[in-house]
Amino acid sequence: MNTVHAKKNEIERRWLLIDAKDLVLGRVASEVASILRGKRKPSFTPHVDTGDFVVVVNAGAVRLTGKKWSEKMYYDHSGWVGGLRERTATEVLAKHPIDLVRRAVRGMLPKGPLGFAMIRKLKVYAGAEHPHVAQKPEAIKIAP
């Protein structure tokens, strides 16, 4: 019996649409990361990017459980001494609602060149409108 590995030129990619309105951030992120990696496909190969494109809309209406809105901190560093900036989830949502979803998904993907290729297939939008209508993304449901 031979093991079949997916080849880069044989991969068929679909476009999927996820509406994140009133869904828990971690659940959305884990499903999106799984789709981006290609784990839902029978041709999944860990060292090949076999995933699909994912369009996430309504990222500004995502939910967090418990006290995470005020206690979860996001850290950025400028690279300079004393350049650490920390913000709560509420502050991040107010200025950059896309960053909440993008950071959560990025943390669940592999690190390095393979992960960089996977995160490029993620398209996140704060509202319900997106410019990927021509790709005809099929809507999928995620359990709340």
C-alpha positions as CSV (number, residue, x, y, z in Angstrom):
1,M,0.0,0.0,0.0
2,N,1.4,3.4,-1.0
3,T,0.9,6.7,0.7
4,V,-0.4,9.4,-1.6
5,H,1.0,12.9,-1.0
6,A,-0.7,15.9,-2.5
7,K,1.2,17.8,-5.1
8,K,1.1,21.6,-5.4
9,N,-0.2,21.7,-8.9
10,E,-2.9,19.1,-8.3
11,I,-4.7,21.0,-5.5
12,E,-8.2,22.4,-6.2
13,R,-9.0,25.4,-4.1
14,R,-12.5,26.5,-3.3
15,W,-13.7,29.8,-1.8
16,L,-15.7,29.6,1.4
17,L,-17.6,32.4,3.2
18,I,-18.0,32.5,7.0
19,D,-20.3,35.0,8.7
20,A,-18.7,35.6,12.1
21,K,-21.6,37.7,13.5
22,D,-22.4,36.7,17.1
23,L,-20.0,33.7,17.0
24,V,-17.2,33.1,19.6
25,L,-13.8,34.2,18.3
26,G,-11.9,31.0,19.2
27,R,-14.5,28.7,17.5
28,V,-14.4,30.7,14.3
29,A,-10.6,30.9,14.4
30,S,-10.1,27.1,14.9
31,E,-12.5,26.3,12.0
32,V,-10.9,28.8,9.7
33,A,-7.4,27.5,10.6
34,S,-8.5,23.9,9.8
35,I,-9.9,25.0,6.5
36,L,-6.8,27.0,5.6
37,R,-4.6,24.0,6.4
38,G,-6.8,21.7,4.3
39,K,-7.6,19.3,7.1
40,R,-11.1,18.8,5.9
41,K,-9.9,17.3,2.6
42,P,-9.0,13.7,2.1
43,S,-5.9,14.8,0.3
44,F,-4.5,16.6,3.4
45,T,-0.7,16.5,3.5
46,P,1.0,18.2,6.5
47,H,3.9,19.7,4.5
48,V,1.8,21.0,1.5
49,D,-0.6,23.9,1.5
50,T,-3.8,22.0,0.5
51,G,-6.3,24.5,2.0
52,D,-9.1,26.6,0.6
53,F,-9.6,30.4,0.5
54,V,-11.7,31.7,3.4
55,V,-13.6,35.0,3.4
56,V,-14.7,36.1,6.9
57,V,-17.3,38.8,7.1
58,N,-18.7,40.7,10.1
59,A,-15.5,40.4,12.0
60,G,-16.5,43.5,14.0
61,A,-19.5,41.6,15.5
62,V,-17.5,38.6,16.9
63,R,-18.0,37.6,20.5
64,L,-15.6,36.9,23.3
65,T,-16.6,35.0,26.4
66,G,-16.1,35.9,30.1
67,K,-14.2,39.0,30.9
68,K,-11.9,38.8,27.9
69,W,-13.1,42.1,26.5
70,S,-11.4,43.9,29.3
71,E,-8.7,41.4,30.5
72,K,-7.3,39.9,27.3
73,M,-4.3,41.9,26.2
74,Y,-2.7,42.2,22.8
75,Y,1.0,43.2,22.6
76,D,2.9,44.9,19.9
77,H,6.5,45.9,20.0
78,S,8.2,48.6,17.8
79,G,11.6,47.1,18.2
80,W,12.9,50.1,20.2
81,V,13.7,50.1,23.9
82,G,10.4,50.7,25.7
83,G,8.4,50.2,22.5
84,L,6.0,47.7,24.0
85,R,2.4,48.6,23.4
86,E,-0.4,46.7,25.1
87,R,-4.1,47.0,24.2
88,T,-7.3,45.3,25.5
89,A,-9.6,43.4,23.2
90,T,-12.1,46.3,23.3
91,E,-9.4,48.7,22.1
92,V,-8.4,46.4,19.3
93,L,-12.0,45.9,18.2
94,A,-12.6,49.7,18.2
95,K,-9.6,50.5,16.0
96,H,-8.9,47.3,14.0
97,P,-11.7,44.7,14.2
98,I,-10.0,42.7,11.5
99,D,-7.0,42.1,13.7
100,L,-8.9,40.1,16.3
101,V,-9.8,37.4,13.8
102,R,-6.5,37.5,11.9
103,R,-4.4,37.2,15.0
104,A,-6.5,34.3,16.4
105,V,-6.2,32.4,13.2
106,R,-2.5,33.1,12.6
107,G,-1.7,31.7,16.1
108,M,-3.3,28.4,15.1
109,L,-1.4,27.9,11.8
110,P,2.1,26.5,11.4
111,K,5.0,29.0,11.8
112,G,7.3,29.7,8.9
113,P,6.9,29.8,5.1
114,L,4.0,27.2,5.1
115,G,2.0,29.2,7.6
116,F,2.7,32.5,5.7
117,A,1.3,30.9,2.5
118,M,-1.8,29.8,4.4
119,I,-2.6,33.1,6.1
120,R,-2.5,34.8,2.6
121,K,-5.6,32.8,1.7
122,L,-7.5,34.4,4.6
123,K,-9.6,37.5,3.7
124,V,-11.2,39.3,6.7
125,Y,-13.7,42.1,6.6
126,A,-15.3,44.1,9.4
127,G,-18.7,44.5,7.7
128,A,-21.0,42.3,5.6
129,E,-19.6,43.5,2.3
130,H,-16.6,41.9,0.6
131,P,-15.0,42.3,-2.9
132,H,-14.8,38.5,-3.6
133,V,-18.3,38.1,-5.2
134,A,-16.7,37.1,-8.5
135,Q,-15.1,34.0,-6.9
136,K,-18.6,32.9,-5.8
137,P,-17.7,31.8,-2.3
138,E,-20.0,29.2,-0.8
139,A,-21.4,30.0,2.7
140,I,-20.7,27.5,5.5
141,K,-22.1,27.5,9.0
142,I,-20.1,27.2,12.1
143,A,-21.8,26.0,15.3
144,P,-22.2,28.9,17.9
